[in-house]
Amino acid sequence: MDSEKWQTLVVKHYFDEVVEAMRRQLIRFTIQSPEPHIWSEKEKTQLLTWMTELRS
């Protein structure tokens, strides 16, 4: 994701409660990560779970 798309994600809010919660948690993951977009195994599992939920 380029910086422009990231900025859009950070400031955009969603009316769907679940998607909004995912957006906020993704931002938390990024802030807490020692390097941008380097995810822990727990975070990777959460991201994959969200992808599965969104697709169904």
C-alpha positions as YAML, in Angstrom:
chain: A
units: angstrom
residues:
- id: 1
  name: MET
  ca: [0.00, 0.00, 0.00]
- id: 2
  name: ASP
  ca: [1.45, 3.36, -0.93]
- id: 3
  name: SER
  ca: [1.43, 6.31, 1.46]
- id: 4
  name: GLU
  ca: [-1.51, 8.01, -0.26]
- id: 5
  name: LYS
  ca: [-3.73, 4.94, 0.12]
- id: 6
  name: TRP
  ca: [-2.56, 4.54, 3.72]
- id: 7
  name: GLN
  ca: [-3.50, 8.15, 4.52]
- id: 8
  name: THR
  ca: [-6.94, 7.57, 3.03]
- id: 9
  name: LEU
  ca: [-7.41, 4.45, 5.16]
- id: 10
  name: VAL
  ca: [-6.28, 6.24, 8.32]
- id: 11
  name: VAL
  ca: [-8.68, 9.17, 7.98]
- id: 12
  name: LYS
  ca: [-11.66, 7.44, 6.38]
- id: 13
  name: HIS
  ca: [-14.32, 6.15, 8.76]
- id: 14
  name: TYR
  ca: [-16.80, 3.42, 7.87]
- id: 15
  name: PHE
  ca: [-20.46, 3.19, 8.82]
- id: 16
  name: ASP
  ca: [-20.17, -0.58, 9.07]
- id: 17
  name: GLU
  ca: [-19.23, -1.25, 12.70]
- id: 18
  name: VAL
  ca: [-17.19, -4.37, 11.95]
- id: 19
  name: VAL
  ca: [-15.19, -2.78, 9.14]
- id: 20
  name: GLU
  ca: [-14.55, 0.29, 11.28]
- id: 21
  name: ALA
  ca: [-13.28, -1.89, 14.13]
- id: 22
  name: MET
  ca: [-10.97, -3.68, 11.69]
- id: 23
  name: ARG
  ca: [-9.66, -0.34, 10.39]
- id: 24
  name: ARG
  ca: [-8.87, 0.90, 13.90]
- id: 25
  name: GLN
  ca: [-7.13, -2.34, 14.87]
- id: 26
  name: LEU
  ca: [-5.06, -2.31, 11.68]
- id: 27
  name: ILE
  ca: [-3.86, 1.18, 12.56]
- id: 28
  name: ARG
  ca: [-2.99, -0.03, 16.09]
- id: 29
  name: PHE
  ca: [-1.01, -2.94, 14.63]
- id: 30
  name: THR
  ca: [0.93, -0.52, 12.46]
- id: 31
  name: ILE
  ca: [1.66, 1.93, 15.27]
- id: 32
  name: GLN
  ca: [2.82, -0.89, 17.58]
- id: 33
  name: SER
  ca: [4.95, -2.60, 14.94]
- id: 34
  name: PRO
  ca: [8.73, -2.02, 15.13]
- id: 35
  name: GLU
  ca: [8.79, -1.73, 11.34]
- id: 36
  name: PRO
  ca: [5.89, -0.68, 9.11]
- id: 37
  name: HIS
  ca: [3.75, -3.60, 7.97]
- id: 38
  name: ILE
  ca: [5.89, -6.27, 9.64]
- id: 39
  name: TRP
  ca: [3.24, -8.31, 11.39]
- id: 40
  name: SER
  ca: [3.56, -10.76, 14.28]
- id: 41
  name: GLU
  ca: [2.07, -14.23, 13.88]
- id: 42
  name: LYS
  ca: [-0.89, -13.18, 16.03]
- id: 43
  name: GLU
  ca: [-1.49, -10.12, 13.84]
- id: 44
  name: LYS
  ca: [-1.18, -12.18, 10.64]
- id: 45
  name: THR
  ca: [-3.75, -14.62, 11.98]
- id: 46
  name: GLN
  ca: [-6.10, -11.75, 12.81]
- id: 47
  name: LEU
  ca: [-5.67, -10.21, 9.34]
- id: 48
  name: LEU
  ca: [-6.41, -13.55, 7.67]
- id: 49
  name: THR
  ca: [-9.48, -14.02, 9.85]
- id: 50
  name: TRP
  ca: [-10.76, -10.59, 8.82]
- id: 51
  name: MET
  ca: [-10.16, -11.33, 5.13]
- id: 52
  name: THR
  ca: [-12.16, -14.53, 5.46]
- id: 53
  name: GLU
  ca: [-15.00, -12.69, 7.25]
- id: 54
  name: LEU
  ca: [-15.10, -9.93, 4.64]
- id: 55
  name: ARG
  ca: [-15.22, -12.40, 1.78]
- id: 56
  name: SER
  ca: [-18.11, -14.40, 3.24]
...
